[in-house]
Amino acid sequence: MTKLVHNEMLKLLAKKRLLVIAAIIAVLVSLFTYAQLRQVETQRERMGTSDWKTILQQQIIDTQNRLSSSRISEEWKKQLQVSLQQQQYYLDHNINPSEPGAPTFMRMFIENSIDLFLPLMVMVIASDLVSSEHSQGTIKLLLTRPIKRWRVLLSKYLTLCLAISAIVAIMGFLSYLISGLVFGYKGWGAPILTGFSAAGSTLDTSGVKLVDQWQYLLMEFGLVWFVAIVVGTLSFMLSVLVRSTAAGMGIMLAALISGAILSNMVSSWESAKYFFMVNLRLTDYMNGAAPPIEGMTLSFSLAVLLAWWAAGLFISFYVFINKDVY
């Protein structure tokens, strides 16, 4: 098995997709770092101060003004009400939710990448692990070797898991390295509040805990890695089911984009909570954001994603072992 995985890793590295993904991440992190810097400078100029309490108070006022508008939907109003209560909680407890530094940027970048950007990067790797063997005509040669089919597919899946781990590590490393050049590398010990629970438009703070930012980041990266594995497994399944890499990528791309849209529109469609793409934003449960559908919890979303992962893995192996190759 070790030799099979090594061979698959060599094939993956030969395509240089990991290098391309690393380059894309570096470019986007640079752009977001510059955008964040401009936002900080604009806030400082508008407020006339860099004091985080004054800025947070102004954000609270802005949120209250937005809530008074009659043009926003009820769903968005509930999210704003939860956000307002959370901002007030940070202010009351004298904790800066946006402590300047590379660790804070890394946390915000990974939170905003979990449901679309990171899955897209994973999809690029996973969608052609098997289908490319068909398009290149090497599938017959691969299966004529004296190795059982399940071992061949398992080696490809283990390679995928290693590649996903590398992508998550690259994302964390580059976001810390590049943003630190602008914001500094301090902030690992900054206090972060977690354990908020949103029920409708009410924020439950009974389970709130104070942790260091490095502990918070470890938990977030664990959730991000799990989401990437689930998306990678489903893309891997499509690679087995669909002989065309482009078709598999198109299907997964449509699912991810529709999930990003549905997350803002499905509050009254309760059965939509069983779609994997509606449950991707696991980090929202840690920072207390309102779930897409009332009643959804971290345990529920983890269970749904775990079920999709198991189904995707089972279908992949069942089809690959039993289907005819021609």
Helices and strands as residue ranges (DSSP letters): H 2-14, H 17-47, H 52-67, H 74-92, H 102-113, H 117-126, H 131-135, H 139-143, H 149-183, E 191-194, E 197-199, E 202-204, E 209-212, H 213-241, H 245-262, G 270-274, G 276-279, H 283-287, H 298-322
